[in-house]
Amino acid sequence: MLIFVISGILPATVIAEYPDAPAQFSADYVARYGGFRASAERKLTKDDAGIFVMHSAIELKLLGQTLSTIRESSKFTLNEENGQTRPEYYEFLQTGLGGRSRQITFDWQQRSSTVHIDNQAINIPLEGSETDNLSAYLEIRRQLIAGKKDIIFPGIYKGKLEEIHYRVNGEELVDTLPGTFNTLRLERIREPDSDRSTVIWLAPAWDYLLIKLIQEEPGNSTISLELKAAIVNDQPVFNPAEI
């Protein structure tokens, strides 16, 4: 989910030429982490040079006091031929309770990435389609548009290269504050012995906007997000059937 410093590694010319480039959006969510209430936001913007920046933030509160804030940011371009994301820089910053940070710098010319976790640097080779924790969402969207039901791609997370695998489990109506949305339900496929589970609901009619998320964490903690309000390409998000 944050801030970035960036070296201009990639040419910033490709986005506008790709016909299925993602829509810019901003979205607010009602969130919960375990027994704590939280607020969350996600935003995607694009500049005139075709560079995308995605932000995500979640703020955890107790009795009106902020306990912890997590912010993420990813800066990336798109491959002009197939629309795959090409991350340049990713940053994660958690302040307050459990404070920590990590960054990833992608050098596609050298086919190498460097992950900085606190004072440790880890080098991970790149093969051409790796994502970070935020740009992964755009890769899911790209494969859904292509009609995929099993969505598989490599991602760098917490200093490791992982195979990210989501499976479409069908359509589902989801009730939210802005209305009821027809969504695709996707489940993260993990190792059989994993004690973590993730389900996301995306709305195709709103460029696959995230409508809802439920993630079960180790220790029986649950993270949930549910759409509160959003704007996609300058249009307020709503259910047209309810007007």
Secondary structure, 3 states (H helix, E strand, C coil): CCCCCCCCCCCCCCHHHCCCCCCCEEEEEEEEECCEEEEEEEEEEECCCCCEEEEEEEEEEECCEEEEEEEEEEEEEECCCCCCEEEEEEEEEEEECCCEEEEEEEECCCCEEEEEECCEEEEEECCCCCECCCCHHHHHHHHHHCCCCEEEEEEEECCEEEEEEEEEEEEEEEEECCEEEEEEEEEECCCCCCCCEEEEEEEHHHCCEEEEEEEEECCCEEEEEEEEEEEECCEECCCHHHC
